[in-house]
Amino acid sequence: MINFRVRNLDAMTAQLRKNGIDVEVDEDVYPNGRFAKLFDPEGNPIQLWEPGGKDPH
């Protein structure tokens, strides 16, 4: 699985859906942030991560 860090998960998922891409947003909010999952055209999983809490970087 490839994991991409995004600044704004809601904006990214809206943009993907607008372009016809199915995205599943995890409704839970974890100590390290929020997540969403989608698949590339070959069926490989992709995870989007919006960091939460304190980010030292």
N, C-alpha and C positions, 0 to 999 in steps of 0.2 A: 504494500500500500504506500502510495506517495502522500505526504502530508504537506499542505501549504499553509503558512501563517498568513492571516488576513487581518487588516485593521478593523473592518466593519463587516461582520458576518451577515447581517441583515441586508446590507447594500449589495454584497457580493452574490448572495443567493437570489435576490431580486433581479440582478443583472443576468444571471445564468438562466433563471426561469423565463425571463423576457425573451431569451434566445432559444427557448424550447428545450432546455436541459432540465431533467428531473433531478431535484436535490432534496435530500431528506435531512431536516434539521433536528438534532437531538434536543428535546425540550428541556432536559436537565441542564443545569448550570453547575459546573464542577469548580473546585478550588483553583484549578489551573486554566479555566476558561470555558468557552462554548465550542461545539463541534457540529459539523455537517458532513454528510457523505454523498458522493455521487460516483459515477462510473465513466471511464473514458470510452470511446467508440469500440474498443476491443473487449470491454467488460472488466477492465482492471479497476479496482477500487481507488478512490481519491478521497482524502479527508481534508476538510477545511478546518482551521483552528483559529479562533479569536482568543488570544491570551486574556486571562483575567487575573485579578489580584495584583500583587506587586511584581513588576517585571524588572529585574536587575539590569537588563541590557537596554 
